[in-house]
């Protein structure tokens, strides 16, 4: 590790100097973000991170507080925070394209031992950062200081061993305080709001008292309305996961059924002329769906499942998304595949329902257990209500 603590300390001094010229948040009547109200629990952090060049918004007017932070995004934030130093070579990860916006950040983070890859040539660029991972990354960024105190959460035993020292350090320094229910939720995906709060606490920890507010949710989170699990399954693998979700969430299930069923010949991926192969090569194809969701307006959260075909969602998922007004709804994608990750299959769907709030997706094997699906759902941070 190359003088990480000195680099972090130097940057901290610069940031704190800049912070002196930024108006106090209490004097701000408008955050400047259409999706961040002044009284939101993460508002001060979002404004601070933007005004100090730590995190940009997702657009000129939005912050995207509930968007999940990916490993690539976090590496980029820290890389820019460190002053975008020169890297000795490009990223050597197979999932980091040379021209990617995060290529230098991934190479830097790896060189400095801040964000490790998966050990098999993968950086996990699009994978969500978990809460224990961000604690570990900030701990390494700061110099990996050991503390004598031990964090106490109701789920402390669930924190992986590699992250234990980091979580202890983060708690001792007031960077994390846990959830409102006393959990740390180590494997829950970290949202941009949570990351902003943690970065704000980290960069200002020498100037303020240990925070008392929770990391993730307001004291009384708004209840989420009805949940729908919608899925397309050609061979039964995605259906298996969808049925697990139906059980876990005790909610409604809707199968996306093609008007013209797919035959085994249609799904022959070794034949470039097969129906599935031809459809996947044409982004404008919209296979017709038999039936529809009659009461879509009643659902606030949609778990959307599909198999991975040539690295992407089948085109019938595009048909489904374009068939409804999904404005203001939360969409949680999930997929099944034998080996491929969810990759860009979910993010490439965002433009088809741009007014929805998309969470990061999850890939499962077709034989994944109900407990693994439930663990994922519990880590999403959604206050999901079962159907009446």
Secondary structure as the mmCIF struct_conf table of DSSP 4:
data_model
#
loop_
_struct_conf.conf_type_id
_struct_conf.id
_struct_conf.beg_label_comp_id
_struct_conf.beg_label_asym_id
_struct_conf.beg_label_seq_id
_struct_conf.end_label_comp_id
_struct_conf.end_label_asym_id
_struct_conf.end_label_seq_id
BEND BEND1 UNK A 3 UNK A 3
HELX_RH_AL_P HELX_RH_AL_P1 UNK A 4 UNK A 19
TURN_TY1_P TURN_TY1_P1 UNK A 20 UNK A 21
BEND BEND2 UNK A 22 UNK A 22
HELX_LH_PP_P HELX_LH_PP_P1 UNK A 23 UNK A 24
HELX_RH_3T_P HELX_RH_3T_P1 UNK A 25 UNK A 27
BEND BEND3 UNK A 29 UNK A 29
BEND BEND4 UNK A 32 UNK A 32
TURN_TY1_P TURN_TY1_P2 UNK A 34 UNK A 35
TURN_TY1_P TURN_TY1_P3 UNK A 38 UNK A 39
BEND BEND5 UNK A 40 UNK A 40
TURN_TY1_P TURN_TY1_P4 UNK A 41 UNK A 42
HELX_RH_AL_P HELX_RH_AL_P2 UNK A 43 UNK A 51
TURN_TY1_P TURN_TY1_P5 UNK A 52 UNK A 53
BEND BEND6 UNK A 54 UNK A 54
BEND BEND7 UNK A 58 UNK A 61
TURN_TY1_P TURN_TY1_P6 UNK A 65 UNK A 66
BEND BEND8 UNK A 67 UNK A 67
STRN STRN1 UNK A 68 UNK A 68
HELX_LH_PP_P HELX_LH_PP_P2 UNK A 69 UNK A 69
STRN STRN2 UNK A 70 UNK A 70
HELX_RH_AL_P HELX_RH_AL_P3 UNK A 71 UNK A 81
TURN_TY1_P TURN_TY1_P7 UNK A 82 UNK A 83
BEND BEND9 UNK A 88 UNK A 89
TURN_TY1_P TURN_TY1_P8 UNK A 94 UNK A 95
BEND BEND10 UNK A 96 UNK A 96
TURN_TY1_P TURN_TY1_P9 UNK A 98 UNK A 99
TURN_TY1_P TURN_TY1_P10 UNK A 101 UNK A 102
HELX_RH_AL_P HELX_RH_AL_P4 UNK A 103 UNK A 111
TURN_TY1_P TURN_TY1_P11 UNK A 112 UNK A 113
BEND BEND11 UNK A 114 UNK A 115
BEND BEND12 UNK A 119 UNK A 121
TURN_TY1_P TURN_TY1_P12 UNK A 125 UNK A 126
BEND BEND13 UNK A 127 UNK A 127
STRN STRN3 UNK A 128 UNK A 128
HELX_LH_PP_P HELX_LH_PP_P3 UNK A 129 UNK A 129
STRN STRN4 UNK A 130 UNK A 130
HELX_RH_AL_P HELX_RH_AL_P5 UNK A 131 UNK A 142
TURN_TY1_P TURN_TY1_P13 UNK A 143 UNK A 143
BEND BEND14 UNK A 148 UNK A 148
TURN_TY1_P TURN_TY1_P14 UNK A 154 UNK A 155
HELX_RH_3T_P HELX_RH_3T_P2 UNK A 156 UNK A 158
BEND BEND15 UNK A 159 UNK A 159
HELX_RH_AL_P HELX_RH_AL_P6 UNK A 161 UNK A 172
TURN_TY1_P TURN_TY1_P15 UNK A 173 UNK A 174
BEND BEND16 UNK A 175 UNK A 175
TURN_TY1_P TURN_TY1_P16 UNK A 180 UNK A 181
BEND BEND17 UNK A 182 UNK A 182
TURN_TY1_P TURN_TY1_P17 UNK A 186 UNK A 187
BEND BEND18 UNK A 188 UNK A 188
STRN STRN5 UNK A 189 UNK A 189
HELX_LH_PP_P HELX_LH_PP_P4 UNK A 190 UNK A 190
STRN STRN6 UNK A 191 UNK A 191
HELX_RH_AL_P HELX_RH_AL_P7 UNK A 192 UNK A 203
TURN_TY1_P TURN_TY1_P18 UNK A 204 UNK A 207
BEND BEND19 UNK A 208 UNK A 208
HELX_LH_PP_P HELX_LH_PP_P5 UNK A 209 UNK A 211
BEND BEND20 UNK A 213 UNK A 213
BEND BEND21 UNK A 215 UNK A 217
TURN_TY1_P TURN_TY1_P19 UNK A 219 UNK A 220
HELX_LH_PP_P HELX_LH_PP_P6 UNK A 221 UNK A 224
STRN STRN7 UNK A 226 UNK A 231
BEND BEND22 UNK A 234 UNK A 236
HELX_RH_AL_P HELX_RH_AL_P8 UNK A 237 UNK A 249
TURN_TY1_P TURN_TY1_P20 UNK A 250 UNK A 250
STRN STRN8 UNK A 252 UNK A 255
STRN STRN9 UNK A 257 UNK A 258
BEND BEND23 UNK A 259 UNK A 260
HELX_LH_PP_P HELX_LH_PP_P7 UNK A 261 UNK A 263
TURN_TY1_P TURN_TY1_P21 UNK A 264 UNK A 267
TURN_TY1_P TURN_TY1_P22 UNK A 269 UNK A 270
TURN_TY1_P TURN_TY1_P23 UNK A 272 UNK A 273
BEND BEND24 UNK A 274 UNK A 274
HELX_RH_AL_P HELX_RH_AL_P9 UNK A 275 UNK A 281
TURN_TY1_P TURN_TY1_P24 UNK A 283 UNK A 284
STRN STRN10 UNK A 289 UNK A 290
BEND BEND25 UNK A 291 UNK A 291
TURN_TY1_P TURN_TY1_P25 UNK A 294 UNK A 295
HELX_RH_3T_P HELX_RH_3T_P3 UNK A 296 UNK A 298
STRN STRN11 UNK A 299 UNK A 309
TURN_TY1_P TURN_TY1_P26 UNK A 310 UNK A 311
STRN STRN12 UNK A 312 UNK A 313
HELX_RH_AL_P HELX_RH_AL_P10 UNK A 315 UNK A 321
TURN_TY1_P TURN_TY1_P27 UNK A 322 UNK A 323
BEND BEND26 UNK A 324 UNK A 324
TURN_TY1_P TURN_TY1_P28 UNK A 327 UNK A 328
STRN STRN13 UNK A 330 UNK A 336
BEND BEND27 UNK A 338 UNK A 339
TURN_TY1_P TURN_TY1_P29 UNK A 343 UNK A 346
HELX_RH_3T_P HELX_RH_3T_P4 UNK A 347 UNK A 353
TURN_TY1_P TURN_TY1_P30 UNK A 354 UNK A 355
BEND BEND28 UNK A 356 UNK A 356
STRN STRN14 UNK A 357 UNK A 364
TURN_TY1_P TURN_TY1_P31 UNK A 366 UNK A 367
HELX_RH_AL_P HELX_RH_AL_P11 UNK A 370 UNK A 378
TURN_TY1_P TURN_TY1_P32 UNK A 379 UNK A 380
#
